[in-house]
Amino acid sequence: MTKKNAKAYWKENIKYVLILLVIWFLVSYGAGIIFKEALNEIKVAGFKLGFWFAQQGSMYVFVILIFVYVRLMNKLDKKYGYDE
Amino acid sequence: MTNSIMLVESLGVQNWTYILVGITFALYIGIAIWSRASSTKEFYVAGGGVSPLANGMATAADWMSAASFISMAGIISFAGYDGAVYLMGWTGGYVLLALLLAPYLRKFGKFTVPDFIGDRYYSNTARFVGVICALLVSFTYVAGQMRGVGLVFSRFLEVDINKGVIIGMLIVLFYAVLGGMKGITYTQVAQYCVLIFAFMVPAIFISIQMTGNPVPQLGFGSELADGSGTYLLDKLDGLSTDLGFAEYTEGSKSLIDVFAITLALMVGTAGLPHVIVRFFTVKRVKDARKSAGIALFLIMILYTAAPAVAVFARTNMIETVSNQPYTSVPEWFKKWETTGLIGFYDKNSDGKIQYLSGNAFLKDEHGKFDFKKPDPNVKNELYVDNDIMVLANPEIADLPDWVIALVAAGGLAAALSTAAGLLLVISASVSHDLIKKMMNPNISEKGELIAARLSAVGAVCVAGYFGINPPGFVAATVALAFGLAAASFFPAIILGIFYKRMNKEGAIAGMVVGITSMLLYMIKYKLGWFDEVLPDKSDWWFGISPEGFGTIAMILNFIVSIAIMKFTPPPPQEVQDIVENIRIPSGAGSATH
């Protein structure tokens, strides 16, 4: 039973990690590097958007990603009884 | 009231610096005495009961080095868009830390990173390879910090650089040896406050001056305060192209190199032992996740302000010097000229400063620009060092003396906090991993604590020696410490957690191949020791610079590890049980031997 529990917990954890890492990749390597030129056509105030993602936006998203993970995992820990 | 204002005004930069640096040093020493370590557990992991907030602050200070504080904004201001590799690279790694490493390593509950490598791969050979990697990474990094301490002293207090290094050594020695991780943690909390305040105050002042917006992160995307309706970034793009530089928001590195450097820095961040051990100091697994988030938030405050400072400083700099008569340059220009951070040669004898793209001077035999040898083929007449942007920014913007002094105190806080964290990794690698785990397992608790303190003393002396006699390659290798960490620890730790079947043969081979290929590439393409002259960029593999090669070395490590693992026996059942156990957050207990 506990082993099964642990497996299910691990599976859900991996799912969260993968989703968050995809976002992590898209904002930094996607918006900030690969698609920078295309995004630079769009301007928000004085910022070209690709430049903004590379030097500002990706960092804000990184912080949000970690806190989302903290929340998700705290809930998951409770669901599987691993909370302490 | 009037008297005190007059006193404040007459103090001058020098005295303000003595006062602020003196107060902060007294604070660090006071904290060290209050929090001295009495057991190995306190010495290595601060007793294991640090709150997530305190650990987040300590991690942020530990992380932000002299390079982040002094050099980064300057590098960005010259690199423009390309500076993003440092911004994203040195923050994105925290996402990897929080999601892939910190919680599991905390659950594992050991004192050091080589400890994890040695136990997870059930082999003292693996542990030894881990120790070598930890020492290699930490020593290349720490020498630069001691040099940073010396530089700040010499520039602001007109103390000899070497004396500055020795003062820094004595301070670090005092609180690292006495307090261990416990002393370091709480001094780092104080150092974070000092350095963030010191960075943000001038940034806010200048942002208001230039754009009227008090938030620097928004200010550099705003219109100029002069009422012209022009956006600051558009103006800087224009100024840059007029003078023959690349457009500021475009940059000049190739896409693949930007990609590779960013990834190497991110992965390297997540593999740096002095960052990882910080997560061994909290109580529970959930605290490890949370404190990674807090640490990144606190780091982000400086890292998002740095590109703004870069833009302000670059614009100010160009406007102040470009095509201006040399006789009417402001006082700071002359001051930094005497320190060798600014060099000017009137090539066309028109009495004005032509600041254009290209290197104004030829290099001497040590690879430094020689201000007596102007390059006749380049029209540019001015050399400006990267570091000046943060150090001289308050002077360029004509801010009050106490703000200038604050920058000195902040630079010292940044350099000292990082140096202390690295020294602890070095001393723990020696006293815990080498002496206790490999050479003399029967050593008493008291004996190990003495060994830990002695190795900290030894490490400070070596670091100080490198600070005073910097070998030519230190500056070049600091950035490469990340490549080394990416090539060695990151794959071994990730596979150790997420791949139960990974065995010692695979991990050891992977680490050895990874770190060796990184070292060889670095020696060939960064230091140029294999050839008569440093090979040209066009020889780089796939167009990837030595800074970005950590990405390739990391991939090599993964491939070799997995390939070797396929042909060798799986790890014993008890090791597989350990892996299952670290995936479950509850029952973390406290860090043990």
Interface residues (C-beta under 8 A of the other chain):
Chain A: A6 Y9 W10 N13 V17 L20 L21 W24 S28 Y29 G32 I33 I34 K36 N40 V44 A45 G46 F47 K48 F51 W52 A54 Q55 Q56 S58 M59 Y60 F62 V63 L65 I66 F67 Y69 V70 M73 N74 D77 G81 Y82 D83 E84
Chain B: I76 Y81 G83 A84 L87 M88 T91 G92 Y94 V95 A98 L99 L100 P103 Q217 F220 G221 S222 E223 Y231 L232 L233 D234 T249 L255 V258 F259 T262 L263 R284 K286 R289 K290 A292 G293 L296 F297 M300 Y303 T304 P307 E580 R583 I584 P585 S586 G587 A588
